[in-house]
Amino acid sequence: LDSLLQEDEMFAHLLLSLGSAYANLIIRIFRWTGIPALASKTASQTASQTRSLVHFLLLALLTLLVVLTTSFFLYATFYYAYMPAKLFEEELSIQFSACPTSPGQCTYPNATVKIDPKRFRLVPGQSYSVGVTMELPHSPVNKELGMFLSCLQVISSGKMVNKVCRSSILEFSSHVPRQNVKVLYYRDFIDDSYYPVEEMVVEIQSNFIQIYSSKLEIHAQFSGLRHVMHQFPISSSLIGINSVIIILSTIIFISWSRFRNRHTDQSEEIVPYLNGDCKKYLEE
């Protein structure tokens, strides 16, 4: 009987030793893999950690959405403010005074174009080319006209601030019923911020010319960064948006680091008082 009891005790001790060894092995595996050991964590601590993790993930997701939305908005605002329209075209409504006793016009044909900032905005400092394209019929009158003169007046605040005239010549072919004549008045026109352009007046100094239609054309001559953004819009937008994302992320990270360091310093100052150094706290 005594021998049986001793064998039972030895078997029980063996089971206990194996159980403790197995438990220690599991704890070491959890610690090595970075997973908190279940033996050292209570249910409340696990729930608290899970809740903190969910809050952190939600905060990170919201921060990412805010950064992306802000980056798109800032780049779009910069693009709209910095990049002018490439082309502006306006049909000219030719006006003249008819002769009361003979056919044709008694005054020079002319047309006025109002530069509405809501439709087209001339950016100060940006270079533009300004010209007129006229569609002329192949008529005997135009064929005999030969060379003619046309002028462009720039109006600001009701006053003419600039005027330029260009000569053109008609060259008709028997196989072409119409001819397009392009007149370039400015190659590098720059709007003055103190006297912005309000109107442009086109005048054709000939009483005999016959015109089907005409239109004013203003082309923006891009250079530097504007040229790159116009020629490579997708690459420029990706670079611009990513740059804004990096800047905003850096600002958020620095602010979060400073807030966390300040919170840690305050916690370190409070810990000694919580450990029983109330006398020192009262003396201070």
C-alpha positions in Angstrom: 0.0 0.0 0.0 2.8 2.4 0.9 4.5 1.7 -2.4 1.3 2.4 -4.3 0.9 5.7 -2.6 4.5 6.7 -3.3 3.9 5.8 -7.0 0.8 7.9 -7.1 2.6 10.9 -5.6 5.5 10.5 -8.0 3.0 10.4 -10.9 1.2 13.5 -9.7 4.5 15.4 -9.3 5.4 14.3 -12.9 2.1 15.6 -14.2 2.6 18.9 -12.4 6.1 19.4 -13.7 5.0 18.6 -17.3 2.1 21.0 -17.0 4.2 23.8 -15.8 6.9 23.1 -18.4 4.2 23.1 -21.1 2.7 26.4 -19.8 6.1 28.0 -19.8 6.7 26.9 -23.4 3.4 28.4 -24.5 4.1 31.7 -22.8 7.6 31.8 -24.4 6.1 31.2 -27.8 3.5 33.9 -27.3 6.2 36.4 -26.1 8.5 35.5 -29.0 5.7 36.0 -31.6 4.6 39.3 -30.0 1.2 38.0 -28.9 0.3 38.8 -25.3 0.4 35.7 -23.1 -3.1 34.6 -22.2 -1.9 33.5 -18.8 -0.8 37.0 -17.9 -3.7 38.9 -19.2 -7.2 39.2 -17.8 -10.4 39.5 -19.8 -10.7 43.2 -18.9 -7.2 44.0 -20.0 -7.7 42.1 -23.3 -11.0 44.0 -24.0 -9.3 47.3 -23.2 -6.5 46.6 -25.6 -9.0 45.6 -28.3 -11.0 48.7 -27.8 -7.8 50.8 -28.0 -6.8 49.1 -31.2 -10.2 49.7 -32.8 -10.1 53.4 -31.8 -6.6 53.7 -33.2 -7.5 52.1 -36.5 -10.6 54.3 -36.9 -8.5 57.4 -36.1 -5.9 56.4 -38.6 -8.5 55.8 -41.3 -10.2 59.2 -40.7 -6.9 61.0 -40.7 -6.0 59.3 -44.0 -9.3 60.4 -45.6 -8.9 63.9 -44.3 -5.3 64.1 -45.7 -6.3 62.7 -49.1 -9.4 65.0 -49.4 -7.4 68.1 -48.3 -4.6 67.2 -50.8 -7.0 66.9 -53.7 -8.7 70.2 -52.8 -5.5 72.2 -52.3 -4.0 71.0 -55.6 -7.2 71.7 -57.5 -7.4 75.2 -56.0 -3.7 75.8 -56.9 -4.3 74.6 -60.5 -7.4 76.7 -61.0 -5.6 79.9 -59.6 -2.2 79.3 -61.4 -3.2 77.8 -64.8 -5.0 80.1 -67.2 -7.2 78.9 -70.0 -5.2 77.8 -73.1 -7.5 79.2 -75.8 -10.2 81.8 -76.0 -12.2 82.2 -79.2 -15.0 84.7 -79.8 -17.1 85.2 -83.0 -16.9 88.7 -84.2 -20.1 90.5 -84.9 -19.1 92.9 -87.8 -20.7 96.3 -87.6 -20.7 99.1 -90.2 -22.7 102.0 -91.6 -24.4 101.4 -94.9 -24.2 104.0 -97.6 -27.7 105.6 -98.4 -27.1 106.0 -102.1 -24.8 103.2 -103.1 -24.3 99.5 -102.2 -21.7 98.5 -99.7 -20.5 100.1 -96.5 -19.6 103.7 -95.9 -17.5 103.1 -92.7 -14.8 100.6 -91.8 -16.2 97.2 -90.6 -15.5 96.8 -86.9 -16.4 94.5 -84.0 -16.1 94.8 -80.2 -15.3 91.9 -77.9 -15.8 92.2 -74.2 -13.3 90.3 -72.1 -15.5 88.8 -69.3 -13.5 87.4 -66.4 -16.2 84.9 -65.7 -15.7 83.4 -69.2 -12.0 84.1 -69.8 -9.5 85.6 -67.4 -6.3 87.2 -68.6 -3.6 86.4 -66.0 -1.2 89.3 -65.3 2.3 88.3 -66.2 1.2 85.6 -68.6 2.1 85.9 -72.3 -0.6 85.6 -74.9 -0.8 85.7 -78.7 -3.7 87.7 -80.1 -5.0 87.4 -83.6 -8.0 87.3 -85.9 -9.1 84.7 -88.4 -11.3 85.9 -91.3 -13.2 83.7 -93.8 -13.5 85.6 -97.1 -15.5 84.6 -100.2 -13.9 84.2 -103.6 -15.6 87.2 -105.1 -14.5 89.7 -107.8 -14.5 92.5 -105.2 -12.2 90.7 -102.8 -10.0 89.5 -105.7 -9.4 93.1 -106.8 -8.9 94.3 -103.2 -5.4 92.9 -102.9 -3.8 94.3 -99.7 -5.7 95.7 -96.8 -5.1 97.0 -93.3 -6.7 95.8 -90.0 -6.2 97.2 -86.5 -6.7 96.0 -83.0 -7.5 98.4 -80.1 -7.1 97.4 -76.5 -9.6 99.2 -74.2 -9.3 99.6 -70.4 -11.5 101.7 -68.2 -13.1 103.2 -71.3 -9.8 104.4 -72.7 -7.6 103.0 -75.5 -4.3 101.8 -73.9 -2.8 100.1 -76.9 -3.3 99.9 -80.7 -1.6 97.8 -83.3 -2.2 97.5 -87.1 -1.2 94.7 -89.5 -1.4 94.5 -93.3 -2.7 91.4 -95.1 -3.0 90.3 -98.7 -5.5 88.0 -100.4 -4.3 85.2 -102.6 -7.2 83.3 -104.2 -7.1 80.1 -106.1 -9.6 79.2 -108.8 -10.3 75.9 -107.1 -11.0 77.3 -103.6 -14.3 79.1 -103.1 -13.2 80.6 -99.8 -10.0 81.8 -98.2 -9.0 82.0 -94.5 -6.8 84.9 -93.6 -5.1 84.9 -90.3 -3.8 88.2 -88.9 -1.5 88.1 -85.8 -1.5 91.3 -83.9 0.5 90.3 -80.8 3.0 87.5 -80.2 3.6 88.2 -76.5 0.8 90.3 -75.2 0.9 90.7 -71.4 -2.1 92.2 -69.5 -1.4 95.0 -67.1 -2.7 94.4 -63.6 -3.2 98.2 -63.1 -5.1 98.6 -66.4 -6.8 95.2 -67.1 -8.2 94.6 -70.5 -11.9 95.1 -70.7 -12.6 95.2 -74.5 -10.8 94.6 -77.8 -11.9 96.3 -80.9 -11.1 94.9 -84.3 -11.3 97.4 -87.3 -10.8 96.5 -90.9 -9.7 99.6 -92.8 -11.4 98.9 -96.1 -14.8 99.8 -97.4 -14.9 97.2 -100.1 -13.9 94.0 -98.3 -16.5 91.2 -98.1 -16.4 88.8 -95.1 -18.3 85.6 -94.4 -17.2 85.3 -90.8 -14.4 86.2 -88.4 -13.3 85.4 -84.9 -10.9 86.6 -82.3 -8.4 84.1 -81.0 -6.3 84.5 -77.8 -3.7 81.8 -77.1 -1.8 81.4 -73.9 2.0 80.9 -74.5 2.9 78.7 -71.6 6.5 78.4 -70.3 8.3 77.0 -67.2 6.0 75.3 -64.7 2.8 76.1 -66.6 4.2 74.4 -69.7 5.0 71.3 -67.7 1.6 71.2 -66.1 -0.1 71.7 -69.4 1.9 69.1 -71.4 2.0 66.5 -68.6 -1.2 67.0 -66.6 -1.4 63.4 -65.1 2.2 63.3 -63.9 2.0 66.9 -62.6 -1.2 66.1 -60.6 0.3 63.0 -59.1 3.5 64.8 -58.1 1.6 67.8 -56.7 -0.9 65.7 -54.7 1.8 63.4 -53.3 3.8 66.5 -52.3 0.8 67.9 -50.4 0.2 64.5 -48.8 3.9 64.3 -47.6 3.7 67.9 -46.2 0.5 67.3 -44.3 1.6 63.9 -43.0 4.9 65.4 -41.7 2.9 68.2 -39.9 0.5 65.7 -38.4 3.4 63.4 -37.3 5.4 66.2 -35.7 2.3 67.5 -33.9 1.4 64.0 -32.7 5.0 63.4 -31.5 5.1 66.6 -29.5 1.7 65.9 -27.9 2.8 62.4 -27.0 6.1 63.5 -25.5 4.3 66.2 -23.5 1.8 63.6 -22.2 4.6 61.2 -21.3 6.5 63.9 -19.4 3.4 64.8 -17.4 2.8 61.2 -16.6 6.4 60.8 -15.3 5.9 63.8 -13.1 2.7 62.4 -11.6 4.0 58.8 -11.0 6.2 59.7 -7.9 3.3 61.4 -6.2 1.1 58.4 -6.8 3.7 56.1 -5.3 3.4 57.8 -1.9 5.6 61.0 -2.2 2.8 63.2 -1.1 5.0 64.9 1.4 7.4 66.0 -1.3 4.4 67.2 -3.4 3.1 69.3 -0.4 6.5 70.8 0.2 6.8 71.9 -3.4 
